[in-house]
Amino acid sequence: MNVAQSNLVMLKKLLIAAVVMFAFGYAMIPFYEKFCEVTGINNLLQPDTLSENTQVDINRLLTVELDANTRGLPWQFKPLQSSVQVHPGELVEVIYEIKNDSNREIIGQAIPSYAPQLLSQYLKKLECFCFSKQVLKPHEVRQMPVQFVIEPGLPVDIKTVTISYTFFELSNGIAATDVAGKASKI
């Protein structure tokens, strides 16, 4: 067998290997989705799983006070409503507004805190601007939603809770948790 024929045989083998690898990668998508569905890990197929599996306690009403702060940022940051009335187990969405008052682009990240502190055990956030850093251009205004559920297991004697966010500036790769001096429980 000459060099040209052996090169042709090698080319055919490489093409077959490439097709097999592509088919394997393509087949992994439904396999991964089914695996996640069965195990409940990273279930992207059912984003409302939490709200469907939670019983709403219509006999209880909680007041959720919303608070917003900044540390060292030329930003205006506020919730569009200062409080909401919710039933434990009910899916709630609130909107926060932020404005960059400076003439420069700024990167910030919000750190949440809760009162009473045990609320963190019963608060489940489905969507929150605090999950990632926020980049605001000069004078940009943005409205950002927070979706959450307070589980019915919250002690009955608690009638009012507070969810507070504090924005810190991120610079030179420093994480907001480093600036705040504490890790956030999200």
N, C-alpha and C positions, 0 to 999 in steps of 0.2 A: 504494500500500500504506500502510495507516495504522499508527500507532504500536503498537497492540495486535498486529497481524499480524507486524510486524517483531520485536517482543519474543518472540512465540511461535516464530518461525523461529530466533532467537538461542538461546532456551531449548533447542530440539531439537538445535541444533549443539553446545551445551555438554554436554547429556546424552550425545550420541554420543561426544564427546571424552572425557568421564569414563569411559564404558564401555570405550573403546579403551585408555585409560591403565590401568584396572584389569586388563584382560585381559593387557596387556603385562607389568605387574608380576607377575601370577600365572604367566605363562609363563616369567618369568626364573628362578624357583626351580629347575625341572628343568634348564634350560639351564645355570645356575650349577653345580649338582651334577655334571652331565656334564662340564663344563669342568674342574672341580676334580679329578674322577676321572681324566680323560685326562692332565692336566698334573701331577698329584700335589701341587698347591698346596692347602693347608688342607683336606686330605682328611678330612672329618668323617664320611664314610660308612663308613670302615674304620678304627676306632680302634686295632685291633690289627695294623695294617700293619707296624709296626716289629718286633713279635715274630714275625710270620709270615715276614718277609723275612730274619731273622737266623738264622744257623746256630748252634746251641748246641754249644760245645766241651766235650763230656763228659769229655775227657781232662785238663782243667785245672780246678783248684778255687781260687777266690780267697776270701780272708777280707776282708769289708767291715766295718770298724769304724764304728760310728755314734756321733756326738758331738752334744751340744746345749748351747748357752750362751745367756745373756741379758746385755745391757748396759744397766744402769740401769733395769731393769724389775722390778717386784715379782711376777714370774711364776716358777713352777716349770716347767721344760721338760726333757724327757728322752725318749730312745727307749725303747720297751717291751722291746727286747732290745739288748744292747750291741754285738753283732756277728752277722753272718750269713755262711754259706758259700754261695757261688754259683758256677755255671759261667758263663764268658763267653758272652754271647748269650742267657742265660736271663732271662725277665721275673721281676722280684722286687718284692714289696710289703713294706714295713716300716711300722710305726705309731709315731708320736711322740705324746706326751701333753703337754698344756700346761694350766696352772692359773693363773688370776689370783688372787693372794693379797690384793689390795687391795679397798677399798670403793668403787672408782670404775671406770667403763668405760675401757678402755685399747685403743688401736689400735697394733699392732706389725706389723713385717714382718721376715721372716727373710732373711738373706744367706747363701748357701752358700759353702763353701770346701772344697778337696779336697787330699789328700796321697796320692801325689805330685801336684804341680800339673798334670802332663800328663794326669791322669785326666779333666780337663774335656773333652778331645778325644774320649774314648771313652765317656763317661757320657751316656746319653740318658734324660731324664726324661719320662715320659708324664703323670704327675700329681704335683703337689707343692704343699704349702701355701705354698711360697716364691714361687709365681707371683703371689700377690695379698696384700694387707694382711689382717690378722686382727683382728677386733674381739671382745674378750672383756669380758663383763659382770662385775660384781663377783663374785668367788669361782667363776666359771664354770670348768668342766673340760671339755676337748675332746680327742678323739683324732683325729689327722690322718694320712692315709696318704701315702706316697711310693712311686710305682711307677717303676722304672728298669730299664735294661738296660746292662750294661757290654759294649761291643762286643768281639768276639774279637780284634780288631787290637791290643789292649793288649799291650805287650811281655811276652814270656814270663817274663822274669826278675822281674817284679813279682808278688808273691804276696799282699801285704796292701795294702789301700787304705783311706783314711779319708774319710768324707763327714761334714762338720760344718756345722751351721746355728747362726747367732747371730741372736737376735731383738733388734731395736732399736725403741724407741718412736717412733711417728710423731706429730708435733704440728704444727699450723699449716701443713699442706701440705708439710712437709719430707719428702722421700723417704728411705727407708732407705739408699739408695746414697749420698746426701749425708752422712748421719750416719756411715756406715762409712768414708767417704772414698775409696771405690773403687766401680767399676761391677761388677755381678755378671754372670758368665757362666752363663746357665741353659741 
